[in-house]
Amino acid sequence: MSEILLADHDLSRANTLGLPCRAEHFAAPAAIEPLRRLLRLASEQAWPLTLLGGGSNLILPAHLPGLVLQPALRHWWLESRGDSVLVHVGAGVEWHPLVMALAGRGLWGTENLALIPGHCGAAPIQNIGAYGVELGEVIEAVHVLFIEDGSSAVLTPEACAFGYRDSIFKRELEGRVVITGLSLRLSREAAPRLAYGDLARRVGANPSPLEVAQAVCAIRREKLPDPVELGNAGSFFKNPIVSRDQALELLEDCPDMPHFDVGDGQIKLAAGWLIERCGLKGWREGHFGVHSRQALVLVHFGGGDAGELLLFADHVAESVQARFGVTLEREPRLAIESP
């Protein structure tokens, strides 16, 4: 095992925010059994354990004690089921290239989720979503290992309790399992979802899934910075959900406020619009800023750290709270720093 266990490993390029971080121990197991052995080792050594995917939804501190595991299970294959196809994919597969490969094969279901960074194993945790589609809609199963004893399980979509940017992996199973793979159910039957934004105007009358994916990529590139060029974690805040009464009060003062009825007397607001109306679009303080084209994205210009980022984000959230009485919730998870 020693050949795959690295000490004092630099993770600054393993997170899309580009935050400086060093792991006391690091490993990227490419199969289930090495992953089980590493989980046992962490338990035997009483090491804190941090799970890392593509680093696109994680705020890393300067130092992570114990063991950082980045599963590198990169297999995927297709299983035909009549008009549908099951896609079996390992946790270490990069999400966006997979989406483009599936769309290129004429398979419908994930094309609206193109250009979302990160690995497949992290996708269910956040229940990634974009342009009117959420991952939970196409999940057939999530494969996991329990950290405590290395046992495996297959969770149904119902067991995953998917919600808006939420799942059981952020609640009851947080810190208890490692996601090792997914099974997705896609369709050969045309099923374009084009109602969100200006997506319908970007494609023809009968688009292919690849054409939809390419249109999504074009829109995202127009609005969002490339993390290779400018550190960011995509949408930094969730779109807040408020009561219908609160939304109506806000609309009296701001009739142009974007809002979406999500049922049960609740309304989803656009966090980026709220931040922009606070005059923060393009604002910079120290090493961090609000992106000049999309206020929902916080960017790292280099030289900053997690503490500075969190203070910056708090200022943004406090400004929205003071102006609108709406609480913003952070999307990226915070890895725990040693005392």
N, C-alpha and C positions, 0 to 999 in steps of 0.2 A: 504493500500500500504506500510505502514511503515515496515511490516515484511519482505519485499523483498528488501528494500533499505538499503544498508550497507554503513557506513561512514568510511573514512580512510582505504580503503580496499587494501590489499597487492596484487599486480599484478606480482610479480617477478616470480611466477610459471605459470603465464598465458601468457607468451611469450617465444617462443622457444630459443631466444637468452639468456634468463635468466637475463635480465637487471633489476636492482632494480627500482620499480615504485610503487607509492601509488595513488589510486584514491580517490578524495575528496568524491564522492558518486559512488556507484556501484550497478547494478541490473542485474539479468539474467532472464528476463521474459520468461515463458514457453508457452505462448499463445498470440494471437494477441491483445486481448483487454487490458491485462496488459501492453503490449508494447505500445499501443496507449496512455494509461493513463500516462505512464512514459515520453513519448514524450511531452505530454501536460504540465506535471510538469516541465520539463526542460525549456520549452518555458515560462511558467509563472514565473519561478525563474530566467530567463535570464542566465541559466547555459550553459557554453560551453558543447558540446556533442561529445563524442568519441565512435565510434562503434568498438567492438572487436569481432573477430571470435575466431579461435584457437590460435591466436598470433604467427603464423608462418611466417607472412610477414609484420611485424610491428616493428618499432624501438620505444620503449617507453622511455620517459624522466623520471626523478626522481619523478615528481609530475604531475598528470593530474587533473586540476580543473574541477568543474562542475560535470557532470554525465557521467560515462562509462557504456554503455549498451552492454551486451553479450547475444544476443538472444539464448534461450535454447529450441527452437522448434525442438524436436528430433523424430518426426514421419516420417515414410516413408511407401509407399505401391506401389503395382504394378497394372497396368491396361493393359490388353491384347488388342492388336490392330492387329489381324492377325499374320503375321510373325514378327511384332515388338511389343515392350512392352514399355509403358510409365512408368517411375519411378518418382513418386511424393515424394519429400523429403524436410523436414524442414531445415531451415538454421543452426540449432544447431547440426545436425548429423555430426559425424566425417567422413571425406572423405575416408580415407583408409579402415576402416572396411566396409563401404558401397561398395566400389569397390570389395573387396574380397567376400562379400556376393552375389553381382550380378554376378560376374564371377563364383562363385560356383553354381549358378542356370543356368549356361550355356548361359548367356546373353553377347553379344558382343558389344563393343563400348567404355568402360572405362578401360579395362584391362591394357592398356599401361600406365595408370595414377595411377597405384598402388604405395603405399608407399609415396605419397605426403602428408605431414602433413597439418593439418588445418581443418576447418569446411566447410561444403557445401556452406554456405551463402557467404563466402569470395571467393570461387573458381571462379565465373564469373568476379569478379573485375579484377583479374589478368589474366583471361582466361588461367588458368593453362594448361601446356602442358608438354609432355615428350615422348621420343621415337617415334617421328613422328606423334603424335596425340595431338590435342588441344580440350579443353572442349567445345568450341563453335561449334564443329562439331556434338555434340550429344545433345546440348541444344534444347529443344522444347519451353520452356518458362521460364522466370524469374519473380517471384512474389515479389512485393515491396510495402512498405508503404511510402508515402511522409511525410517527417518530418514536414513540415510546417502545414499541416492540418490533418494528419492521414489517408488520403484517400488511397485506394489500387489501384493497377494497375497490369496488366500482360503484360510483354514485350516480343515481338517476338525476335528470334535471330537477325533479321535484325535491329530491334530497339536497340539492345544491342551494335551494331557496333563493333563486336569483331575484334581484330587484334593481332599481336604478342605481348603477355603479356600486352594486352591493351583492353579496353572496354569503353563504355559510362560512366561507373561507376567511372572511373578515370578522366573523363573530364566533360561533361555537367551535369551529375547527381552526381558528387562528393559532398558529404555533404548535398544532397537533399533527399536521399532515404535510407531506411533500407531494405535490401534484406531479405525476410522472407521464401522463398522456391524456389525450382527449379523443373522443369519437364524435364526429360531426355528421349530421344528416343533411345532405344537399340534394338538389333536384335537377333532373335534366329538362323539366318542363319550364318554359319561360315564366318568370315571376318577378319582373322588375319592380322595385320600390323606389319611386321617383318623386314622391310628394314633398320631400324635405328640401327647403331652400330652392335654388335655381337648377337643381339637378336635371329636371325634365327638359329644360331648355338647352342643356349641354349635349343631349343625345338625340338620335333619330326616333322615329315612331316605333320601331321594333328593334331596340338595341340588344346586343349580345351582353352576357355578363362581363366580358372583357371590356366592352365599350363603356359600361357603367363604371367599372373599376377605374378605368383610365380617366373618366370624367371626375370621379371623386378625387383621384390623385391631383388632377389639375386644380380643382377648387382648393384643396388643402394646401397645395404648394403656393397658391396665391395669398393665402391668409396666414400660414404657419411657417415659422423659421425651421430650417434644417438643423437638427441638433448637432450634426457634424460641424456646422459652421458657427452656430450660436447655441450655447448650452440651454436646454429647456426640457421640461417634462410634459409638453403638450398642455392641455387644459389643467391649470393649477387648482381651480376651484370647481366644485360641482355646481350645476345650475340649481339654484335653490327652489324648493317647493313650499309654497305658502298656502294659507287658507284662501278660499274664494273671497271672503270678506276683506282680507288684507289686500288682496290683489285689486279689488274694486276701489278701495281707498287710494291705492297708488295710481291707478289709472285715472282717477279724477284730476290728479296733479300732472300726470305724465301719460296723456292719451296715446302716445306713440310707443309706449313700452311694449316690447315683444312679450307675449305670454301664450302658454299652451295648456289647455285643459287636459289633465291627466286622470280625471274621474275622482269619485269619492269626495267631491267638494274641494279638490286641491288644484292649484295652478302652478305650473312650472315657469319660472322666470329665467331670463338670459343673464347669467352672471357677468359676461363680458360687457353687455350693455350697461349694467349697473355700475361697473367699474369705470367705464368710459364717461358716463354722466357725472362721475365724481371728479372728472378732469384729470384722471390718472393715466390715460392712454399715452404711451411714449415717455412717461415719467421715469427718471432714473435717480437712484440714490446709491452711491458707492459702487459696488460691483454687480448690482442687480437692477433690473428695470422691468417695466410693463411694456410688452411688445408694441411697436408703433402701428402695426396693422391689425392685431388681434389682442384686445385688452385682457382676454381670459388667460393669456400665456405670459408667465413670468420668465425672464431670460437672465442668463448668467454671462457677464462679459469677461469673466476670468478673474482669478485672484481672490474670490470670495469663498466662504465656507457655509456650512449648514446653519450655524447660529445667526449669521448675518441674513441669510435667506429667510429664515423664520421670522425675524424681526421685520423684514421688509414686507413679507406676506401679511403679518399681523396689522401693519399700517394700512394695507389695502383693504383688508376685511373690516377694520375699525372704521374706515372712511365710508364704506357702504352701509355699515350698521348705523352710523351717525346720520347719514343722508336719507336712507330709505327705511330704516328699522328692520332690515333683512340680514340674517346671519349667513355668511359664506362658510362653507365647509371645504377644507383642503382635500384634494384628490390624492396626491402622492403620499405614500406611507412613510413614516419616519422610522428608520432603523435605530435601535436603542444603543446609545454610546455607553461605554464603560464608565464607572464612577472614577 
